[in-house]
Amino acid sequence: MNCEFCEGTTITRKVRKVHWFAHQLTIVDGVEAEVCQGCGERYYHATTLNAIDRMLQTGRQVVKEELRVQVVGMPA
């Protein structure tokens, strides 16, 4: 597959994905993605994203750790 941004070639890799589901941010390890070798852009198959949603919906995931993250806004 070719990257839509830089036209580089992608390769299949397991990555860490930041994923929003039900107003909650989760980091999921070991997600299969097509990653551009040129710019690093990631592409996920719909079946992969649906599988992550199902896993989070059923509560069957294994929580490895919890992180505290600040959310900040830019000044007006």
Distance bins in CASP14 RR format, pairs under 12 A and 6 or more apart:
PFRMAT RR
TARGET T0000
AUTHOR 0000-0000-0000
RMODE 2
METHOD distances of the structure
MODEL  1
1 7 0 0 0 0 0 1 0 0 0 0 0
1 8 0 0 0 0 1 0 0 0 0 0 0
1 9 1 0 0 1 0 0 0 0 0 0 0
1 10 1 0 1 0 0 0 0 0 0 0 0
1 11 0 0 0 0 1 0 0 0 0 0 0
1 12 0 0 0 0 1 0 0 0 0 0 0
1 33 0 0 0 0 0 1 0 0 0 0 0
1 34 1 0 1 0 0 0 0 0 0 0 0
1 35 0 0 0 0 0 1 0 0 0 0 0
1 36 0 0 0 0 1 0 0 0 0 0 0
1 37 0 0 0 0 0 1 0 0 0 0 0
1 41 0 0 0 0 0 1 0 0 0 0 0
1 42 0 0 0 0 0 1 0 0 0 0 0
1 43 1 0 0 1 0 0 0 0 0 0 0
1 44 0 0 0 0 0 1 0 0 0 0 0
1 45 0 0 0 0 0 1 0 0 0 0 0
2 8 1 0 1 0 0 0 0 0 0 0 0
2 9 1 0 0 1 0 0 0 0 0 0 0
2 10 1 0 0 1 0 0 0 0 0 0 0
2 11 0 0 0 0 0 1 0 0 0 0 0
2 34 0 0 0 0 1 0 0 0 0 0 0
2 36 0 0 0 0 1 0 0 0 0 0 0
2 37 0 0 0 0 0 1 0 0 0 0 0
2 38 0 0 0 0 0 1 0 0 0 0 0
2 39 0 0 0 0 0 1 0 0 0 0 0
2 41 0 0 0 0 0 1 0 0 0 0 0
2 43 0 0 0 0 0 1 0 0 0 0 0
3 9 1 0 0 1 0 0 0 0 0 0 0
3 10 1 0 0 1 0 0 0 0 0 0 0
3 11 0 0 0 0 0 1 0 0 0 0 0
3 34 0 0 0 0 1 0 0 0 0 0 0
3 35 0 0 0 0 1 0 0 0 0 0 0
3 36 1 1 0 0 0 0 0 0 0 0 0
3 37 0 0 0 0 1 0 0 0 0 0 0
3 38 1 0 0 1 0 0 0 0 0 0 0
3 39 1 0 0 1 0 0 0 0 0 0 0
3 40 1 0 0 1 0 0 0 0 0 0 0
3 41 1 0 1 0 0 0 0 0 0 0 0
3 42 0 0 0 0 1 0 0 0 0 0 0
3 43 0 0 0 0 1 0 0 0 0 0 0
4 10 0 0 0 0 0 1 0 0 0 0 0
4 34 0 0 0 0 0 1 0 0 0 0 0
4 36 0 0 0 0 1 0 0 0 0 0 0
4 39 0 0 0 0 0 1 0 0 0 0 0
4 40 0 0 0 0 0 1 0 0 0 0 0
4 41 1 0 0 1 0 0 0 0 0 0 0
4 42 0 0 0 0 0 1 0 0 0 0 0
4 43 0 0 0 0 1 0 0 0 0 0 0
5 36 1 0 0 1 0 0 0 0 0 0 0
5 38 0 0 0 0 1 0 0 0 0 0 0
5 39 1 0 1 0 0 0 0 0 0 0 0
5 40 0 0 0 0 1 0 0 0 0 0 0
5 41 1 0 1 0 0 0 0 0 0 0 0
5 42 0 0 0 0 0 1 0 0 0 0 0
5 43 0 0 0 0 0 1 0 0 0 0 0
6 36 1 0 0 1 0 0 0 0 0 0 0
6 37 0 0 0 0 1 0 0 0 0 0 0
6 38 1 0 1 0 0 0 0 0 0 0 0
6 39 1 0 1 0 0 0 0 0 0 0 0
6 40 0 0 0 0 1 0 0 0 0 0 0
6 41 1 0 0 1 0 0 0 0 0 0 0
7 36 0 0 0 0 1 0 0 0 0 0 0
7 37 0 0 0 0 0 1 0 0 0 0 0
7 38 0 0 0 0 1 0 0 0 0 0 0
7 39 0 0 0 0 1 0 0 0 0 0 0
7 41 0 0 0 0 0 1 0 0 0 0 0
8 34 0 0 0 0 0 1 0 0 0 0 0
8 35 0 0 0 0 0 1 0 0 0 0 0
8 36 1 0 1 0 0 0 0 0 0 0 0
8 37 1 0 0 1 0 0 0 0 0 0 0
8 38 1 0 1 0 0 0 0 0 0 0 0
8 39 1 0 0 1 0 0 0 0 0 0 0
8 40 0 0 0 0 1 0 0 0 0 0 0
8 41 0 0 0 0 1 0 0 0 0 0 0
8 43 0 0 0 0 0 1 0 0 0 0 0
9 34 0 0 0 0 1 0 0 0 0 0 0
9 35 0 0 0 0 0 1 0 0 0 0 0
9 36 1 0 0 1 0 0 0 0 0 0 0
9 37 1 0 1 0 0 0 0 0 0 0 0
9 38 1 0 0 1 0 0 0 0 0 0 0
9 39 0 0 0 0 0 1 0 0 0 0 0
9 40 0 0 0 0 0 1 0 0 0 0 0
9 41 0 0 0 0 0 1 0 0 0 0 0
9 43 0 0 0 0 0 1 0 0 0 0 0
10 32 0 0 0 0 0 1 0 0 0 0 0
10 33 0 0 0 0 1 0 0 0 0 0 0
10 34 1 1 0 0 0 0 0 0 0 0 0
10 35 1 0 1 0 0 0 0 0 0 0 0
10 36 1 0 1 0 0 0 0 0 0 0 0
10 37 1 0 0 1 0 0 0 0 0 0 0
10 38 0 0 0 0 1 0 0 0 0 0 0
10 39 0 0 0 0 0 1 0 0 0 0 0
10 40 0 0 0 0 1 0 0 0 0 0 0
10 41 0 0 0 0 1 0 0 0 0 0 0
10 42 0 0 0 0 1 0 0 0 0 0 0
10 43 1 0 0 1 0 0 0 0 0 0 0
10 44 0 0 0 0 0 1 0 0 0 0 0
10 45 0 0 0 0 0 1 0 0 0 0 0
11 32 0 0 0 0 0 1 0 0 0 0 0
11 33 0 0 0 0 1 0 0 0 0 0 0
11 34 1 0 0 1 0 0 0 0 0 0 0
11 35 1 0 0 1 0 0 0 0 0 0 0
11 36 0 0 0 0 1 0 0 0 0 0 0
11 37 1 0 0 1 0 0 0 0 0 0 0
11 38 0 0 0 0 0 1 0 0 0 0 0
11 40 0 0 0 0 0 1 0 0 0 0 0
11 42 0 0 0 0 0 1 0 0 0 0 0
11 43 0 0 0 0 0 1 0 0 0 0 0
12 30 0 0 0 0 0 1 0 0 0 0 0
12 31 0 0 0 0 0 1 0 0 0 0 0
12 32 1 0 0 1 0 0 0 0 0 0 0
12 33 1 0 0 1 0 0 0 0 0 0 0
12 34 1 0 1 0 0 0 0 0 0 0 0
12 35 1 0 0 1 0 0 0 0 0 0 0
12 36 0 0 0 0 0 1 0 0 0 0 0
12 37 0 0 0 0 0 1 0 0 0 0 0
12 42 0 0 0 0 0 1 0 0 0 0 0
12 43 0 0 0 0 1 0 0 0 0 0 0
12 44 0 0 0 0 0 1 0 0 0 0 0
12 45 0 0 0 0 0 1 0 0 0 0 0
12 48 0 0 0 0 0 1 0 0 0 0 0
13 30 0 0 0 0 1 0 0 0 0 0 0
13 31 0 0 0 0 1 0 0 0 0 0 0
13 32 1 0 0 1 0 0 0 0 0 0 0
13 33 1 0 0 1 0 0 0 0 0 0 0
13 34 1 0 0 1 0 0 0 0 0 0 0
13 35 1 0 1 0 0 0 0 0 0 0 0
13 36 0 0 0 0 0 1 0 0 0 0 0
13 37 0 0 0 0 1 0 0 0 0 0 0
13 40 0 0 0 0 1 0 0 0 0 0 0
13 42 0 0 0 0 1 0 0 0 0 0 0
13 43 0 0 0 0 0 1 0 0 0 0 0
13 44 0 0 0 0 0 1 0 0 0 0 0
14 28 0 0 0 0 0 1 0 0 0 0 0
14 29 0 0 0 0 1 0 0 0 0 0 0
14 30 1 0 1 0 0 0 0 0 0 0 0
14 31 1 0 0 1 0 0 0 0 0 0 0
14 32 1 0 0 1 0 0 0 0 0 0 0
14 33 1 0 0 1 0 0 0 0 0 0 0
14 34 0 0 0 0 0 1 0 0 0 0 0
14 35 0 0 0 0 1 0 0 0 0 0 0
14 42 0 0 0 0 0 1 0 0 0 0 0
14 44 0 0 0 0 0 1 0 0 0 0 0
14 48 0 0 0 0 0 1 0 0 0 0 0
15 27 0 0 0 0 0 1 0 0 0 0 0
15 28 0 0 0 0 1 0 0 0 0 0 0
15 29 0 0 0 0 1 0 0 0 0 0 0
15 30 1 0 0 1 0 0 0 0 0 0 0
15 31 1 0 1 0 0 0 0 0 0 0 0
15 32 1 0 0 1 0 0 0 0 0 0 0
15 33 1 0 1 0 0 0 0 0 0 0 0
15 34 0 0 0 0 1 0 0 0 0 0 0
15 35 1 0 0 1 0 0 0 0 0 0 0
15 36 0 0 0 0 0 1 0 0 0 0 0
15 40 0 0 0 0 1 0 0 0 0 0 0
15 41 0 0 0 0 0 1 0 0 0 0 0
15 42 1 0 0 1 0 0 0 0 0 0 0
15 43 0 0 0 0 0 1 0 0 0 0 0
15 44 0 0 0 0 1 0 0 0 0 0 0
15 48 0 0 0 0 0 1 0 0 0 0 0
16 26 0 0 0 0 0 1 0 0 0 0 0
16 27 1 0 1 0 0 0 0 0 0 0 0
16 28 1 0 0 1 0 0 0 0 0 0 0
16 29 1 0 1 0 0 0 0 0 0 0 0
16 30 1 0 0 1 0 0 0 0 0 0 0
16 31 1 0 0 1 0 0 0 0 0 0 0
16 32 0 0 0 0 0 1 0 0 0 0 0
16 33 0 0 0 0 1 0 0 0 0 0 0
16 35 0 0 0 0 0 1 0 0 0 0 0
16 42 0 0 0 0 0 1 0 0 0 0 0
16 64 0 0 0 0 0 1 0 0 0 0 0
16 67 0 0 0 0 0 1 0 0 0 0 0
17 25 0 0 0 0 0 1 0 0 0 0 0
17 26 0 0 0 0 1 0 0 0 0 0 0
17 27 1 0 0 1 0 0 0 0 0 0 0
17 28 1 0 1 0 0 0 0 0 0 0 0
17 29 0 0 0 0 1 0 0 0 0 0 0
17 30 1 0 0 1 0 0 0 0 0 0 0
17 31 1 0 1 0 0 0 0 0 0 0 0
17 32 0 0 0 0 1 0 0 0 0 0 0
17 33 1 0 0 1 0 0 0 0 0 0 0
17 35 0 0 0 0 0 1 0 0 0 0 0
17 42 1 0 0 1 0 0 0 0 0 0 0
17 43 0 0 0 0 0 1 0 0 0 0 0
17 44 1 0 0 1 0 0 0 0 0 0 0
17 48 0 0 0 0 1 0 0 0 0 0 0
17 49 0 0 0 0 1 0 0 0 0 0 0
17 51 0 0 0 0 0 1 0 0 0 0 0
17 52 1 0 0 1 0 0 0 0 0 0 0
17 53 0 0 0 0 0 1 0 0 0 0 0
17 55 0 0 0 0 0 1 0 0 0 0 0
17 56 0 0 0 0 0 1 0 0 0 0 0
18 24 0 0 0 0 0 1 0 0 0 0 0
18 25 1 0 0 1 0 0 0 0 0 0 0
18 26 1 0 0 1 0 0 0 0 0 0 0
18 27 1 0 1 0 0 0 0 0 0 0 0
18 28 0 0 0 0 1 0 0 0 0 0 0
18 29 0 0 0 0 0 1 0 0 0 0 0
18 31 0 0 0 0 0 1 0 0 0 0 0
18 33 0 0 0 0 0 1 0 0 0 0 0
18 42 0 0 0 0 0 1 0 0 0 0 0
18 44 0 0 0 0 0 1 0 0 0 0 0
18 52 0 0 0 0 0 1 0 0 0 0 0
18 67 0 0 0 0 0 1 0 0 0 0 0
18 69 0 0 0 0 0 1 0 0 0 0 0
19 25 1 0 0 1 0 0 0 0 0 0 0
19 26 1 0 1 0 0 0 0 0 0 0 0
19 27 1 0 0 1 0 0 0 0 0 0 0
19 28 1 0 1 0 0 0 0 0 0 0 0
19 29 0 0 0 0 0 1 0 0 0 0 0
19 30 0 0 0 0 0 1 0 0 0 0 0
19 31 0 0 0 0 1 0 0 0 0 0 0
19 33 0 0 0 0 0 1 0 0 0 0 0
19 42 0 0 0 0 0 1 0 0 0 0 0
19 44 0 0 0 0 1 0 0 0 0 0 0
19 48 0 0 0 0 0 1 0 0 0 0 0
19 49 1 0 0 1 0 0 0 0 0 0 0
19 50 0 0 0 0 0 1 0 0 0 0 0
19 51 0 0 0 0 0 1 0 0 0 0 0
19 52 1 0 1 0 0 0 0 0 0 0 0
19 53 0 0 0 0 1 0 0 0 0 0 0
19 55 0 0 0 0 1 0 0 0 0 0 0
19 56 1 0 0 1 0 0 0 0 0 0 0
19 61 0 0 0 0 0 1 0 0 0 0 0
20 26 1 0 0 1 0 0 0 0 0 0 0
20 27 0 0 0 0 0 1 0 0 0 0 0
20 28 0 0 0 0 0 1 0 0 0 0 0
20 49 0 0 0 0 0 1 0 0 0 0 0
20 52 0 0 0 0 0 1 0 0 0 0 0
20 53 0 0 0 0 0 1 0 0 0 0 0
20 56 0 0 0 0 1 0 0 0 0 0 0
21 27 0 0 0 0 0 1 0 0 0 0 0
21 28 0 0 0 0 1 0 0 0 0 0 0
21 49 0 0 0 0 1 0 0 0 0 0 0
21 50 0 0 0 0 0 1 0 0 0 0 0
21 51 0 0 0 0 0 1 0 0 0 0 0
21 52 1 0 0 1 0 0 0 0 0 0 0
21 53 1 0 1 0 0 0 0 0 0 0 0
21 54 0 0 0 0 1 0 0 0 0 0 0
21 55 0 0 0 0 1 0 0 0 0 0 0
21 56 1 0 1 0 0 0 0 0 0 0 0
21 57 1 0 0 1 0 0 0 0 0 0 0
21 58 0 0 0 0 0 1 0 0 0 0 0
21 59 0 0 0 0 0 1 0 0 0 0 0
21 61 0 0 0 0 0 1 0 0 0 0 0
22 52 0 0 0 0 0 1 0 0 0 0 0
22 53 0 0 0 0 1 0 0 0 0 0 0
22 56 1 0 0 1 0 0 0 0 0 0 0
22 57 1 0 0 1 0 0 0 0 0 0 0
22 59 0 0 0 0 0 1 0 0 0 0 0
23 56 0 0 0 0 0 1 0 0 0 0 0
24 53 0 0 0 0 0 1 0 0 0 0 0
24 56 1 0 0 1 0 0 0 0 0 0 0
24 57 0 0 0 0 0 1 0 0 0 0 0
24 59 0 0 0 0 0 1 0 0 0 0 0
24 61 0 0 0 0 0 1 0 0 0 0 0
24 66 0 0 0 0 0 1 0 0 0 0 0
24 69 0 0 0 0 0 1 0 0 0 0 0
25 56 0 0 0 0 0 1 0 0 0 0 0
25 66 0 0 0 0 0 1 0 0 0 0 0
25 67 0 0 0 0 1 0 0 0 0 0 0
25 68 0 0 0 0 0 1 0 0 0 0 0
25 69 1 0 0 1 0 0 0 0 0 0 0
25 71 0 0 0 0 1 0 0 0 0 0 0
26 52 0 0 0 0 1 0 0 0 0 0 0
26 53 0 0 0 0 0 1 0 0 0 0 0
26 55 0 0 0 0 1 0 0 0 0 0 0
26 56 1 0 0 1 0 0 0 0 0 0 0
26 57 0 0 0 0 0 1 0 0 0 0 0
26 59 0 0 0 0 0 1 0 0 0 0 0
26 61 1 0 0 1 0 0 0 0 0 0 0
26 62 0 0 0 0 0 1 0 0 0 0 0
26 63 0 0 0 0 1 0 0 0 0 0 0
26 64 0 0 0 0 0 1 0 0 0 0 0
26 65 0 0 0 0 0 1 0 0 0 0 0
26 66 0 0 0 0 0 1 0 0 0 0 0
26 67 0 0 0 0 0 1 0 0 0 0 0
26 69 0 0 0 0 0 1 0 0 0 0 0
27 52 0 0 0 0 0 1 0 0 0 0 0
27 56 0 0 0 0 0 1 0 0 0 0 0
27 61 0 0 0 0 0 1 0 0 0 0 0
27 63 0 0 0 0 0 1 0 0 0 0 0
27 64 0 0 0 0 1 0 0 0 0 0 0
27 65 0 0 0 0 1 0 0 0 0 0 0
27 66 0 0 0 0 1 0 0 0 0 0 0
27 67 1 0 0 1 0 0 0 0 0 0 0
27 69 0 0 0 0 1 0 0 0 0 0 0
28 44 0 0 0 0 0 1 0 0 0 0 0
28 48 0 0 0 0 1 0 0 0 0 0 0
28 49 0 0 0 0 0 1 0 0 0 0 0
28 51 0 0 0 0 1 0 0 0 0 0 0
28 52 1 0 1 0 0 0 0 0 0 0 0
28 53 0 0 0 0 0 1 0 0 0 0 0
28 55 1 0 0 1 0 0 0 0 0 0 0
28 56 0 0 0 0 1 0 0 0 0 0 0
28 61 1 0 0 1 0 0 0 0 0 0 0
28 62 0 0 0 0 0 1 0 0 0 0 0
28 63 0 0 0 0 0 1 0 0 0 0 0
28 64 0 0 0 0 0 1 0 0 0 0 0
29 52 0 0 0 0 0 1 0 0 0 0 0
29 55 0 0 0 0 0 1 0 0 0 0 0
29 61 0 0 0 0 0 1 0 0 0 0 0
29 62 0 0 0 0 1 0 0 0 0 0 0
29 63 0 0 0 0 0 1 0 0 0 0 0
29 64 1 0 0 1 0 0 0 0 0 0 0
29 65 0 0 0 0 0 1 0 0 0 0 0
30 44 0 0 0 0 0 1 0 0 0 0 0
30 48 0 0 0 0 0 1 0 0 0 0 0
30 51 0 0 0 0 0 1 0 0 0 0 0
30 52 0 0 0 0 0 1 0 0 0 0 0
30 55 0 0 0 0 0 1 0 0 0 0 0
30 61 0 0 0 0 0 1 0 0 0 0 0
30 62 0 0 0 0 0 1 0 0 0 0 0
30 64 0 0 0 0 0 1 0 0 0 0 0
31 42 0 0 0 0 1 0 0 0 0 0 0
31 43 0 0 0 0 0 1 0 0 0 0 0
31 44 1 0 0 1 0 0 0 0 0 0 0
31 45 0 0 0 0 0 1 0 0 0 0 0
31 47 0 0 0 0 0 1 0 0 0 0 0
31 48 1 0 0 1 0 0 0 0 0 0 0
31 49 0 0 0 0 1 0 0 0 0 0 0
31 51 0 0 0 0 1 0 0 0 0 0 0
31 52 1 0 0 1 0 0 0 0 0 0 0
31 55 0 0 0 0 0 1 0 0 0 0 0
32 42 0 0 0 0 0 1 0 0 0 0 0
32 43 0 0 0 0 0 1 0 0 0 0 0
32 44 1 0 0 1 0 0 0 0 0 0 0
32 45 1 0 0 1 0 0 0 0 0 0 0
32 47 0 0 0 0 1 0 0 0 0 0 0
32 48 1 0 1 0 0 0 0 0 0 0 0
32 49 0 0 0 0 0 1 0 0 0 0 0
32 51 0 0 0 0 1 0 0 0 0 0 0
32 52 0 0 0 0 0 1 0 0 0 0 0
33 40 0 0 0 0 1 0 0 0 0 0 0
33 41 0 0 0 0 1 0 0 0 0 0 0
33 42 1 0 1 0 0 0 0 0 0 0 0
33 43 1 0 0 1 0 0 0 0 0 0 0
33 44 1 0 1 0 0 0 0 0 0 0 0
33 45 0 0 0 0 1 0 0 0 0 0 0
33 48 1 0 0 1 0 0 0 0 0 0 0
33 49 0 0 0 0 0 1 0 0 0 0 0
33 52 0 0 0 0 0 1 0 0 0 0 0
34 40 0 0 0 0 0 1 0 0 0 0 0
34 41 0 0 0 0 1 0 0 0 0 0 0
34 42 1 0 0 1 0 0 0 0 0 0 0
34 43 1 0 1 0 0 0 0 0 0 0 0
34 44 1 0 0 1 0 0 0 0 0 0 0
34 45 0 0 0 0 1 0 0 0 0 0 0
34 48 0 0 0 0 0 1 0 0 0 0 0
35 41 1 0 0 1 0 0 0 0 0 0 0
35 42 1 0 1 0 0 0 0 0 0 0 0
35 43 1 0 0 1 0 0 0 0 0 0 0
35 44 0 0 0 0 0 1 0 0 0 0 0
36 42 1 0 0 1 0 0 0 0 0 0 0
36 43 0 0 0 0 1 0 0 0 0 0 0
42 48 0 0 0 0 0 1 0 0 0 0 0
42 49 0 0 0 0 0 1 0 0 0 0 0
43 49 0 0 0 0 0 1 0 0 0 0 0
44 50 0 0 0 0 0 1 0 0 0 0 0
44 51 0 0 0 0 0 1 0 0 0 0 0
44 52 0 0 0 0 1 0 0 0 0 0 0
44 53 0 0 0 0 0 1 0 0 0 0 0
45 51 0 0 0 0 1 0 0 0 0 0 0
45 52 0 0 0 0 0 1 0 0 0 0 0
46 52 0 0 0 0 0 1 0 0 0 0 0
46 53 0 0 0 0 0 1 0 0 0 0 0
47 53 0 0 0 0 0 1 0 0 0 0 0
47 54 0 0 0 0 0 1 0 0 0 0 0
48 54 0 0 0 0 0 1 0 0 0 0 0
48 55 0 0 0 0 0 1 0 0 0 0 0
49 55 0 0 0 0 0 1 0 0 0 0 0
49 56 0 0 0 0 0 1 0 0 0 0 0
50 56 0 0 0 0 0 1 0 0 0 0 0
50 57 0 0 0 0 0 1 0 0 0 0 0
51 57 0 0 0 0 0 1 0 0 0 0 0
51 58 0 0 0 0 0 1 0 0 0 0 0
51 60 0 0 0 0 0 1 0 0 0 0 0
51 61 0 0 0 0 0 1 0 0 0 0 0
52 58 0 0 0 0 0 1 0 0 0 0 0
52 59 0 0 0 0 0 1 0 0 0 0 0
52 60 0 0 0 0 0 1 0 0 0 0 0
52 61 0 0 0 0 1 0 0 0 0 0 0
53 59 0 0 0 0 0 1 0 0 0 0 0
53 61 0 0 0 0 0 1 0 0 0 0 0
54 60 0 0 0 0 1 0 0 0 0 0 0
54 61 0 0 0 0 0 1 0 0 0 0 0
55 61 1 0 1 0 0 0 0 0 0 0 0
55 62 0 0 0 0 1 0 0 0 0 0 0
55 63 0 0 0 0 0 1 0 0 0 0 0
56 62 0 0 0 0 0 1 0 0 0 0 0
56 63 0 0 0 0 0 1 0 0 0 0 0
END
